[in-house]
Amino acid sequence: RDPKGLPVLPRVAVDVEHYGRIFRTLEKNIPVTLRIDIANKFYADNLDSFNIVAEIPGTNKPDEVVMLGAHFDSWASGTGATDNAAGSAVMMEAMRILKTCNAKMRRTVRLALWTGEEEGLLGSRAYVMQHFADRNSMELKPGHAKLSAYFNVDNGTGKIRGIYLQGNEAVRPIFEKWMEPFKPEGMTTLSARGVGGTDHVSFDEVGLPGFQFIQDPIEYETRTHHTNMDVYERIQVADLKQMAAIVASFVYTTANADQLLPRKPLPKR
């Protein structure tokens, strides 16, 4: 939102069941009257925001980092259960698993819960610019050479079925090996293509390995995404447990690998 910008018309989303009833009524030439009370307000008294960051220090390579994250801001018409409290809970649980198991990891593992994702990846882009690189000029910070990978979850409550390679074919044989124990759990897909719209993009656009997991849709796009039905009742607890175990495994293995994960060529600006 630009406080100096021109006002725009409100947008109203109607559930398909209600839309269908209106449509069928109009087909019978019966008038339909809608009464809508829209009261939008911008709270401009404090425009500051923040990310939540926590880490488990590495043992013999603590200056090298593996990151995992999700955005914790949500769309206002629901409580943000699948978008993206689910992803945030999975990443916190993955960290709890690693901590509880007293897993020894050579590299530092850093959790980040982002804000401002819904407004344009604001939290993750600010973090990347501060610590890794300026996406506009491609001026690199010292931390750029020290990040092995960033793993993201932001597609609802469904089980992990694979991972998007984001065009980084060099990691395919690595991830194929890491996926092997989870094939009985349904993780079988490595997609060559990239996917956008969430916080791994902030890393990928400055040449860092950033990955989004592929998940079961479970009515994410058709029912809960940015609607007032995005509430706790839509959460599938067993699926979240599967996701947390897979994320913890990928993070642990990345943190203990002999080398940093392979990278694509740096983008040209």
Secondary structure as GFF3:
##gff-version 3
##sequence-region A 1 269
A	DSSP	alpha_helix	16	27	.	.	.	ID=ss1
A	DSSP	beta_strand	52	56	.	.	.	ID=ss2
A	DSSP	beta_strand	61	71	.	.	.	ID=ss3
A	DSSP	pi_helix	81	85	.	.	.	ID=ss4
A	DSSP	alpha_helix	86	100	.	.	.	ID=ss5
A	DSSP	beta_strand	107	114	.	.	.	ID=ss6
A	DSSP	alpha_helix	122	131	.	.	.	ID=ss7
A	DSSP	three_ten_helix	142	146	.	.	.	ID=ss8
A	DSSP	beta_strand	147	152	.	.	.	ID=ss9
A	DSSP	beta_strand	160	164	.	.	.	ID=ss10
A	DSSP	three_ten_helix	169	171	.	.	.	ID=ss11
A	DSSP	alpha_helix	172	179	.	.	.	ID=ss12
A	DSSP	three_ten_helix	180	185	.	.	.	ID=ss13
A	DSSP	beta_strand	189	191	.	.	.	ID=ss14
A	DSSP	alpha_helix	200	204	.	.	.	ID=ss15
A	DSSP	beta_strand	210	215	.	.	.	ID=ss16
A	DSSP	pi_helix	220	224	.	.	.	ID=ss17
A	DSSP	three_ten_helix	232	234	.	.	.	ID=ss18
A	DSSP	alpha_helix	237	256	.	.	.	ID=ss19
###
